[in-house]
Amino acid sequence: MPFIIRQATPADEEVVVDFNCRLADESESTQLDRATVQLGVRTILGNSRHGRYFVATLDDRIVGQMMHTFEWSDWRNGEIWWLQSVYVHPDFRRRGVFRQLIQHLQAEANASPRVVGLRLYVEEHNTSAQKTYEQLGLLPAGYVVMESLKVTLPKTTISEDR
């Protein structure tokens, strides 16, 4: 089934926020603070310097999404695009939505000389997602993601100053 893949716009904010909250609940049994998620989504939709969302649509209905952010690799002298917030509505799973989303992003990455690769992280117990990613050519990188997150998240959008 051919879905239309396009870059998300501010008009898509509510669906993207909803999909992100569903994703956290389904994949990690985590309830996100919707207001914080909304500010985060709004920041990206308003400034592609932070990342970009792509959505898959069918008859003007958003049925899937994927975000990517940017990492500079000094080892490779180029950008690595991190895939994040991958979500397909349950009614449209196993119908090629994610395949079309990632193929769209891969085509953009391949067309850009500054992009040296794609990466994503996946919850370690989400074997179904891991199998899907492997079938599409994404392989375990041999790294373990470690983090130190702030307990209190900012309630405002990120400043343009770093």
C-alpha positions as CSV (number, residue, x, y, z in Angstrom):
1,M,0.0,0.0,0.0
2,P,1.6,3.3,-1.0
3,F,1.7,5.8,1.8
4,I,2.6,9.5,1.3
5,I,5.7,10.3,3.3
6,R,6.3,14.0,4.1
7,Q,8.0,16.2,6.6
8,A,5.7,17.0,9.5
9,T,4.4,20.5,9.9
10,P,3.2,22.4,13.0
11,A,-0.3,21.4,12.0
12,D,0.7,17.8,12.8
13,E,1.7,18.6,16.4
14,E,-1.2,17.0,18.2
15,V,-0.9,13.6,16.4
16,V,2.9,13.6,16.9
17,V,2.5,14.3,20.6
18,D,-0.2,11.5,20.8
19,F,2.0,9.0,19.0
20,N,5.0,9.8,21.2
21,C,2.9,9.3,24.4
22,R,1.6,6.0,22.9
23,L,5.1,4.9,22.0
24,A,6.4,5.4,25.5
25,D,3.4,3.6,27.0
26,E,3.6,0.6,24.6
27,S,7.3,0.1,24.4
28,E,8.4,1.0,28.0
29,S,5.2,1.2,30.0
30,T,6.1,4.8,30.7
31,Q,3.6,7.6,31.1
32,L,5.1,10.8,29.7
33,D,4.1,14.3,30.8
34,R,2.1,15.4,27.8
35,A,2.8,19.1,28.2
36,T,6.5,18.4,28.2
37,V,6.2,16.2,25.1
38,Q,4.2,18.9,23.4
39,L,6.9,21.5,24.0
40,G,9.5,19.1,22.7
41,V,7.6,18.3,19.6
42,R,6.8,22.0,19.0
43,T,10.5,22.9,19.3
44,I,11.5,20.4,16.6
45,L,8.6,21.3,14.3
46,G,9.5,25.0,14.7
47,N,13.3,24.5,14.1
48,S,14.7,21.7,12.0
49,R,18.2,22.4,13.5
50,H,17.1,20.2,16.4
51,G,15.7,17.4,14.2
52,R,12.9,16.6,11.8
53,Y,9.7,14.5,12.0
54,F,8.5,12.6,9.0
55,V,5.0,11.3,8.8
56,A,3.3,8.6,6.7
57,T,-0.2,9.4,5.6
58,L,-3.1,7.6,4.0
59,D,-6.0,9.6,2.8
60,D,-4.7,12.6,4.8
61,R,-4.6,10.6,8.0
62,I,-1.3,10.3,9.8
63,V,-0.6,6.6,10.3
64,G,3.0,6.6,11.3
65,Q,5.9,8.8,12.2
66,M,9.7,8.9,12.6
67,M,12.0,11.6,13.9
68,H,15.7,12.0,13.3
69,T,18.2,14.1,15.1
70,F,21.8,15.0,14.2
71,E,25.1,13.8,15.7
72,W,28.4,15.0,14.5
73,S,31.0,12.3,14.2
74,D,34.6,13.5,14.4
75,W,35.8,10.0,13.7
76,R,33.9,10.0,10.4
77,N,33.9,13.7,9.6
78,G,30.2,13.7,9.0
79,E,26.7,13.5,10.4
80,I,25.0,10.5,11.8
81,W,21.2,10.7,11.8
82,W,19.6,9.2,14.9
83,L,16.1,7.7,14.3
84,Q,13.8,8.3,17.2
85,S,10.1,8.4,18.0
86,V,9.3,5.7,15.5
87,Y,5.6,4.9,15.8
88,V,3.0,3.3,13.6
89,H,-0.6,3.3,14.5
90,P,-1.7,-0.3,15.5
91,D,-4.3,-0.4,12.7
92,F,-1.5,0.0,10.1
93,R,1.3,-2.2,11.5
94,R,2.8,-4.9,9.2
95,R,1.7,-2.9,6.2
96,G,5.0,-1.3,5.1
97,V,4.6,2.1,6.9
98,F,7.9,2.0,8.7
99,R,9.6,0.5,5.6
100,Q,8.5,3.5,3.5
101,L,9.5,6.0,6.3
102,I,13.0,4.6,6.6
103,Q,13.4,4.3,2.8
104,H,12.5,7.9,2.5
105,L,15.1,9.0,5.1
106,Q,17.7,6.7,3.7
107,A,17.3,8.3,0.3
108,E,17.7,11.7,1.8
109,A,20.8,10.6,3.8
110,N,22.3,8.9,0.7
111,A,21.8,12.1,-1.3
112,S,23.7,14.2,1.3
113,P,27.5,14.0,1.2
114,R,27.6,15.2,4.9
115,V,25.6,12.2,6.2
116,V,27.7,9.1,7.0
117,G,25.1,6.9,8.5
118,L,21.9,6.2,10.4
119,R,21.6,4.9,14.0
120,L,18.7,4.2,16.4
121,Y,18.3,2.9,19.8
122,V,15.7,0.4,20.7
123,E,14.4,-0.8,24.1
124,E,16.4,-4.0,24.9
125,H,13.4,-6.2,25.4
126,N,11.5,-5.0,22.3
127,T,12.6,-8.0,20.2
128,S,9.8,-7.4,17.6
129,A,11.1,-4.0,16.8
130,Q,14.7,-5.3,16.7
131,K,13.7,-8.0,14.2
132,T,12.0,-5.4,12.0
133,Y,15.0,-3.1,12.1
134,E,17.4,-5.9,11.2
135,Q,15.2,-6.9,8.2
136,L,15.6,-3.4,7.0
137,G,19.4,-3.4,7.2
138,L,20.0,-1.9,10.7
139,L,22.3,-4.1,12.7
140,P,23.4,-4.1,16.3
141,A,26.3,-1.5,16.6
142,G,28.1,-3.1,19.5
143,Y,27.5,-0.2,21.8
144,V,25.5,0.1,25.1
145,V,23.7,3.4,25.6
146,M,24.3,4.9,29.0
147,E,22.7,8.1,30.3
148,S,22.4,10.5,33.1
149,L,19.2,12.4,32.8
150,K,18.1,15.4,34.9
151,V,15.3,14.5,37.3
152,T,13.4,17.8,36.5
153,L,12.8,18.6,32.9
154,P,12.5,22.1,31.6
155,K,9.0,23.4,31.1
156,T,10.0,25.8,28.3
157,T,11.3,25.4,24.9
158,I,15.0,25.1,24.3
159,S,16.8,28.4,23.7
160,E,18.4,28.9,20.3
161,D,21.6,29.8,22.2
162,R,23.8,26.9,23.2
